[in-house]
Amino acid sequence: MEPRTRSFYVLSTFFALFILFLYGPTITIGILSFQGEGGGLTFPMRGVSLHWFYDLFEQQAVGDIWGSFRRSFALGLMVMVVTVVVSVMGGLAFRRKFPGSNILFYLIITSLVIPSILISLGVGLLFSQSGLNVHWSTSGFGSQLTWTLPFGLLIMFAVFNRFDTSYEEAARDLGATPWQTLRHVVLPIIAPSLIGVALFGFTLSYDEFARTLLTAGSYNTLPLEIYGMTTNVTSPVLYALGTLTTVFSLITIGTFLCIAMAMNRRRALKGSDSGKGV
C-alpha cells in the first residue's frame, strides 16, 4: 500500500471516529426516544412507537416543559436582538482607533475565558445584593449577554476589517448622509453576516446552562428543566424531549441559513441587473 493511500485511510478512519464521537450520543438519544410504551432508558429497545412523543404533550407529573421552552425561546429572541444591535454598533465604533480601545477590546473578550459558573454566581450575587429580582428575563438575560456579545463583536470586527470603504465614499459623494449611508449601503452589504450573528446569539442563549444556573430565579429555562428532569424522570419521555429540541435547533439553523442564502442571491441578482444597465 502506497504511503499516500495509507494516509488517506488513516485520516478517513480518524474523521469517521470523530463524527461518531460528536454525533453518536445525539443519534443514540434519537433512537431510544422511539421506544415502545414499555421501553426504558437503555438498550435493547422494547418495540418502536411514537408513544413518548405523544406523552410530551400530555400533563406531566414533574417539570414544566412547555413553560420552560417558552421562556428559553423568549430569552433567545431578546439576546439575539441585543447581540445584533450592540455588535453592529461596536463593529462600527472599532473601525477607528480611540483612546482606550485596546483595553476595552480585552475587557470584552475576557468574559469568554472566565468560567461560566463564576459569571452566573457573580451576576446572581450582584442582583440579589442590590435588591433586584433574580429572574431569567433580568439577571439571566444579562449573564447570557456576557457569552453572546463577545462572539458577535468578534464577527463584526472581522466583517468590517474586510469591508470596502469605497462604497461609503461613493454614497457620500452622491450626497448621502451618514445615516443614509449606513442604512442603504453598509447594512445591506453586511446583512448575511448579521444573520450569522443573530444565529449565534439565539442558539448560544437557547442551550446555555451554566450562565443561567444561578441567574434564572425560580423559573427554569429549558436546559435547566431538562437537567432537573434527569434526576426524577425514568422514562424515554426525556429522550423524546431531547430529540424535539434537537430538531427545533436544526430547523432554526436551517431557517437562518436559508435567509442568508436568499439575501446573497438577491444581492447577486441586483449586481447583475445593475451591470446590465450600465
C-alpha positions as CSV (number, residue, x, y, z in Angstrom):
1,M,0.0,0.0,0.0
2,E,1.4,3.4,-1.0
3,P,2.1,5.9,1.8
4,R,-0.5,8.3,0.3
5,T,-3.2,5.7,0.2
6,R,-2.3,4.7,3.8
7,S,-2.5,8.3,5.0
8,F,-5.9,8.6,3.3
9,Y,-7.3,5.6,5.1
10,V,-5.9,6.7,8.4
11,L,-7.3,10.2,8.1
12,S,-10.7,8.8,6.9
13,T,-10.8,6.5,9.9
14,F,-9.9,9.3,12.3
15,F,-12.6,11.6,10.7
16,A,-15.2,8.8,10.9
17,L,-14.4,8.2,14.6
18,F,-14.6,12.0,15.2
19,I,-18.0,12.2,13.6
20,L,-19.2,9.2,15.6
21,F,-17.9,10.7,18.9
22,L,-19.5,14.1,18.0
23,Y,-23.0,12.9,16.9
24,G,-23.2,9.4,18.4
25,P,-24.8,10.5,21.7
26,T,-27.4,12.6,19.9
27,I,-28.2,9.8,17.5
28,T,-28.5,7.3,20.4
29,I,-31.0,9.5,22.2
30,G,-32.9,9.9,19.0
31,I,-33.2,6.2,18.5
32,L,-34.2,5.5,22.1
33,S,-36.9,8.2,22.0
34,F,-38.8,5.9,19.7
35,Q,-39.1,3.1,22.3
36,G,-42.4,1.3,22.7
37,E,-44.7,2.0,25.6
38,G,-42.9,-0.4,27.9
39,G,-39.4,0.8,26.9
40,G,-36.8,2.0,29.3
41,L,-33.7,4.3,29.2
42,T,-31.3,1.8,27.7
43,F,-31.0,-0.8,25.0
44,P,-32.4,-3.2,24.0
45,M,-35.4,-1.4,22.6
46,R,-38.8,-2.8,23.5
47,G,-40.8,-2.1,20.4
48,V,-41.0,1.0,18.3
49,S,-43.6,3.7,18.6
50,L,-44.3,7.5,18.9
51,H,-45.7,7.0,22.4
52,W,-43.2,9.1,24.3
53,F,-43.6,12.0,21.8
54,Y,-47.4,11.9,22.4
55,D,-46.7,11.8,26.2
56,L,-44.8,15.0,26.0
57,F,-48.0,16.9,25.0
58,E,-49.9,15.5,28.0
59,Q,-49.9,16.8,31.5
60,Q,-46.5,16.0,33.1
61,A,-46.3,14.8,36.6
62,V,-42.9,16.6,37.0
63,G,-41.4,19.6,35.4
64,D,-42.7,22.5,33.3
65,I,-41.5,21.5,29.9
66,W,-43.5,23.9,27.7
67,G,-43.3,26.8,30.1
68,S,-39.5,26.4,30.2
69,F,-39.5,26.2,26.4
70,R,-41.4,29.5,26.0
71,R,-39.0,31.1,28.5
72,S,-35.9,29.9,26.6
73,F,-37.4,31.0,23.3
74,A,-38.3,34.4,24.5
75,L,-34.9,34.8,26.2
76,G,-33.2,33.7,23.0
77,L,-35.0,36.3,20.9
78,M,-34.1,39.0,23.5
79,V,-30.5,38.1,23.5
80,M,-30.4,37.8,19.7
81,V,-31.8,41.3,19.1
82,V,-29.4,42.9,21.6
83,T,-26.4,41.0,20.4
84,V,-27.0,42.0,16.8
85,V,-27.6,45.7,17.6
86,V,-24.7,46.1,20.0
87,S,-22.3,44.0,17.8
88,V,-23.0,46.3,14.8
89,M,-22.6,49.4,16.9
90,G,-19.3,48.0,18.4
91,G,-18.0,47.0,15.0
92,L,-18.6,50.5,13.7
93,A,-17.0,52.1,16.7
94,F,-13.9,49.9,16.4
95,R,-13.3,50.8,12.8
96,R,-11.2,53.7,14.1
97,K,-8.8,53.8,17.0
98,F,-9.9,55.7,20.0
99,P,-8.5,56.2,23.5
100,G,-8.8,53.0,25.5
101,S,-9.9,50.9,22.5
102,N,-7.3,48.2,23.2
103,I,-8.3,47.9,26.9
104,L,-12.0,47.8,26.0
105,F,-11.4,45.1,23.5
106,Y,-9.6,42.9,26.0
107,L,-12.3,43.6,28.6
108,I,-14.9,42.4,26.1
109,I,-13.3,39.1,25.3
110,T,-12.2,38.4,28.9
111,S,-15.7,37.0,29.7
112,L,-15.1,34.2,27.2
113,V,-12.2,32.8,29.3
114,I,-13.8,33.2,32.7
115,P,-15.6,30.0,33.9
116,S,-19.3,30.3,33.1
117,I,-20.4,29.2,36.5
118,L,-18.4,32.1,38.1
119,I,-20.2,34.6,35.7
120,S,-23.5,33.1,36.8
121,L,-22.5,33.3,40.5
122,G,-21.3,36.9,40.2
123,V,-24.3,38.2,38.3
124,G,-26.7,36.4,40.7
125,L,-24.9,37.9,43.7
126,L,-24.9,41.3,42.2
127,F,-28.6,41.3,41.6
128,S,-29.5,39.8,45.0
129,Q,-27.2,42.1,47.0
130,S,-28.5,45.1,45.1
131,G,-32.1,44.2,46.0
132,L,-33.0,43.4,42.4
133,N,-35.1,40.5,41.4
134,V,-33.1,37.4,40.2
135,H,-35.2,36.4,37.2
136,W,-34.5,34.8,33.8
137,S,-35.5,38.0,32.0
138,T,-33.2,40.3,34.0
139,S,-30.2,38.6,35.6
140,G,-30.4,35.6,33.3
141,F,-30.6,37.9,30.3
142,G,-27.5,39.9,31.5
143,S,-25.4,36.8,32.2
144,Q,-26.1,35.4,28.8
145,L,-25.1,38.6,27.1
146,T,-21.6,38.2,28.6
147,W,-21.5,35.0,26.4
148,T,-23.1,36.1,23.2
149,L,-21.8,39.7,22.8
150,P,-18.1,38.8,22.5
151,F,-18.8,36.3,19.7
152,G,-21.0,38.8,17.9
153,L,-18.4,41.6,18.3
154,L,-15.6,39.4,17.0
155,I,-17.6,38.5,14.0
156,M,-18.3,42.2,13.3
157,F,-14.7,43.1,13.8
158,A,-13.7,40.5,11.1
159,V,-16.5,41.8,8.8
160,F,-15.5,45.4,9.0
161,N,-11.8,44.7,8.6
162,R,-12.7,43.3,5.1
163,F,-15.2,46.0,4.3
164,D,-14.5,48.0,1.2
165,T,-14.9,51.7,2.3
166,S,-15.1,52.8,-1.4
167,Y,-18.9,52.0,-1.2
168,E,-19.3,54.5,1.6
169,E,-17.2,57.1,-0.1
170,A,-19.3,56.8,-3.3
171,A,-22.5,57.2,-1.3
172,R,-21.2,60.3,0.4
173,D,-20.0,61.7,-3.0
174,L,-23.6,61.3,-4.2
175,G,-24.9,63.4,-1.2
176,A,-25.9,60.7,1.2
177,T,-25.9,61.5,4.9
178,P,-24.1,59.2,7.4
179,W,-27.4,57.6,8.4
180,Q,-28.4,57.1,4.8
181,T,-25.0,55.5,4.0
182,L,-25.4,53.1,7.0
183,R,-29.0,52.2,6.1
184,H,-28.8,51.9,2.4
185,V,-25.2,50.9,1.8
186,V,-23.5,49.3,4.9
187,L,-26.3,47.3,6.4
188,P,-27.4,45.6,3.1
189,I,-23.8,44.6,2.4
190,I,-23.2,43.1,5.8
191,A,-26.7,41.6,6.1
192,P,-25.6,38.0,5.7
193,S,-23.1,38.4,8.5
194,L,-25.8,39.9,10.7
195,I,-27.8,36.7,10.1
196,G,-24.8,34.8,11.4
197,V,-24.6,37.0,14.5
198,A,-28.3,36.5,15.1
199,L,-27.9,32.7,14.8
200,F,-25.0,32.8,17.2
201,G,-27.0,34.9,19.7
202,F,-30.1,32.8,19.6
203,T,-28.6,29.3,19.6
204,L,-26.0,30.2,22.3
205,S,-28.8,31.6,24.5
206,Y,-31.2,28.8,23.8
207,D,-29.0,26.0,25.1
208,E,-27.0,27.9,27.7
209,F,-26.9,26.1,31.1
210,A,-24.0,27.3,33.3
211,R,-24.6,31.1,33.0
212,T,-28.3,30.7,33.6
213,L,-28.0,28.2,36.5
214,L,-27.8,30.8,39.3
215,T,-29.5,33.7,37.5
216,A,-32.8,32.3,36.3
217,G,-34.5,32.6,39.7
218,S,-37.5,30.4,40.4
219,Y,-38.4,29.8,36.8
220,N,-36.3,27.4,34.8
221,T,-35.2,27.8,31.2
222,L,-35.3,24.6,29.0
223,P,-31.7,23.5,29.7
224,L,-32.3,23.8,33.4
225,E,-35.6,22.0,33.2
226,I,-34.0,19.1,31.3
227,Y,-31.2,18.9,33.8
228,G,-33.8,18.7,36.6
229,M,-35.7,16.0,34.8
230,T,-32.7,13.8,34.7
231,T,-32.9,13.3,38.4
232,N,-36.6,12.3,38.6
233,V,-37.7,11.1,35.1
234,T,-37.1,7.4,34.4
235,S,-38.9,7.1,31.1
236,P,-37.9,7.8,27.4
237,V,-40.0,10.9,27.5
238,L,-36.8,12.7,28.4
239,Y,-35.2,11.3,25.2
240,A,-38.3,12.4,23.2
241,L,-37.8,15.9,24.6
242,G,-34.1,15.9,23.6
243,T,-35.0,14.8,20.1
244,L,-37.6,17.5,19.7
245,T,-35.3,20.2,21.0
246,T,-32.5,19.0,18.6
247,V,-34.9,19.1,15.7
248,F,-36.0,22.6,16.7
249,S,-32.4,23.7,16.8
250,L,-31.7,22.2,13.3
251,I,-34.8,23.9,11.9
252,T,-33.7,27.2,13.4
253,I,-30.2,26.9,11.9
254,G,-31.7,25.9,8.6
255,T,-34.0,28.8,8.6
256,F,-31.2,31.3,9.3
257,L,-29.0,29.7,6.6
258,C,-31.9,29.9,4.0
259,I,-32.4,33.6,4.8
260,A,-28.7,34.3,4.4
261,M,-28.6,32.4,1.1
262,A,-31.7,34.3,-0.1
263,M,-30.0,37.6,0.8
264,N,-26.8,36.6,-1.1
265,R,-28.8,35.5,-4.1
266,R,-30.9,38.7,-4.1
267,R,-27.7,40.9,-3.9
268,A,-26.1,38.9,-6.7
269,L,-29.2,39.4,-8.9
270,K,-29.2,43.1,-8.2
271,G,-25.5,43.3,-9.0
272,S,-26.0,41.6,-12.4
273,D,-29.0,43.8,-13.2
274,S,-27.1,46.9,-12.4
275,G,-24.2,45.7,-14.6
276,K,-26.5,45.1,-17.5
277,G,-28.0,48.5,-17.1
278,V,-24.5,50.0,-17.4
